[in-house]
Amino acid sequence: MDDELKFPLSVYIKLRDKVSGFEKVLYQSKYRDVDHVLYQWIDGNYSCDCNRSLLLWDWNGEKTLECSSGENQIELISIHNAKTGEVIYG
């Protein structure tokens, strides 16, 4: 099955480092549906500072943070559907 049919949802993710104020908008594709993207960013792999810091600073490892055990330093600001602009989160 074609990946676009299997994972049709593409999104824009806005992140902010609460310490520096640095913000970045990421484009991500290959989500099955809204529940899938919300799970990944709220409870799944992208819910933690260790992974969010890699995405925020382009995987260079320069500012990789440890896994958070409480409030995240890297804040999820918003998630928008890349095709429709619909707000999914935020």
QUIURUR-V821840 format. One line per field, one symbol per residue. burial: 1 if it has 9 or more other C-alpha atoms within 8 Angstrom, else 0. Layout:
# QUIURUR-V821840
burial->???
This chain:
# QUIURUR-V821840
burial->000001111111111111000010001011111101111110100111111111011000000000010001111111111100001100
